[in-house]
Amino acid sequence: MARVRFEDTSAGVQAAVESLLESFGGGGSMLKRSGQAFLKVNLVDSKPHVYTSVEVTRALVTHLLRQGASRVYVMENSTQGNFTRLVFEVTGMRAMCEQTGAVPVYLDETGEMPLYLGGLGSFARIPDFVHEHLIRRRQENLYISVPKLKTHSMTTVTLGIKNQFGLLHHLSRIPDHNHRLHQKIADIFASIRPDFTLIDATEATNYGHYPALSQEETCVVQKNLVIGSDDPMAVDVVGAAFLGFELHEVEHLRLASQLGHGVSDLDRIDIENRELFEERKGRFTWDLLEKFPGGVRIIRGRTMCCTEGCRRNTEAVLEVFAQDFGGSGGFTILMGRGIDPDEAATVTGRVHIAGDCAMAEWYPVLKERLGRRNVTVSPGCNDLAKTIDGLAAQMRIPAYRLSPLNPVRSLALLLEARLHGTKANITNVFRI
């Protein structure tokens, strides 16, 4: 039997984290020969409700240091279109590290090493920091995944195993961000597995992982929990069940379960404090609300219009730009392969082409017919930076509005990141 434990945070996050960890022997018993702990948080972006709670992370850092950790690293490589140093600053994670003595690690500012993805039969590029500490010296170091409890518009849920997708450098995230994405996530898990997973379930997101703030009453659900286990497979299966999904509904978990690393059968998982699981679980959806602006025509191809790639990547940004930035319509989006030529022939005005499949068939034609200035593109399967740039231009959203800090501070952080060798795939708003 694997063990997954729920703890109520209503009386305080620190007490809940302490109780959870102590039920597994305490952080001191988890430390290995080096005495070092490496925490992979989910700091995908600085937008409210999308990142691991700083308070939960602080509680974990504090516990590990009190238990004798020689050093605690808090690491992340934020989503495309952003850079990690900025996200740490805006969320308060950098300040928390400074206050507690934890070491922030901006993985986009590290070197690169290849990681072979056996299921895909290809290589991805990971930070040399990850290769050194979580692969080459794996037996010496404690590794804890600290995801946030979220549904996901491209992977159904995003928990501990999906959290490791952030270990890839940005340009390695664009290929296979299609129907092959699930295998890619499982392949990373085959090579790198946490010793412990602590899910920040103080709140959960519905309708995907990146809710518009204007929809937060619908999309953000308070749960007041933390969930943990030393079995990274079991805790994700339970976390998915808590959100209302069975194993076969979460493809990357189904594929990861076939590797044999951990328990995926709910009947073989002991859920401690089960009453919290039963009382607070729900039936969530990973689909978008589809609150798109008026006047946007979306033409989807008959094949290869992947939910995991150009489709939901584009539509998630479209929804947030419409709801939170007042983005306007008046343009057409083409995505996928096999678009009806007769339908494409009716396209006029401005157009955004999402993904290589649609670009290969229609970019030369539409550029010639509509003029290059009227056509924006997002190449690959999920070049999020280009998607943001293209849709911001089409929706008439000034680039400066997308930055969470004043331009001077953002510029200073970007210059610092560049001096440290950032490899982030950033948007126009950050380019200088």
Helices and strands as residue ranges (DSSP letters): E 2-8, H 13-23, H 27-30, E 36-41, H 54-66, E 71-76, H 84-91, H 93-100, E 103-106, G 107-109, E 112-117, E 122-127, H 128-130, I 131-136, G 138-140, E 142-146, E 148-152, E 156-158, H 160-163, G 164-167, G 170-172, H 181-191, E 196-205, G 213-215, H 216-219, E 220-229, H 232-242, G 247-249, H 251-257, G 266-268, E 269-272, H 274-280, E 296-300, I 307-311, H 312-325, E 331-335, H 341-344, E 350-354, H 356-370, G 372-374, E 375-378, H 384-394, G 399-402, H 407-419, G 428-430
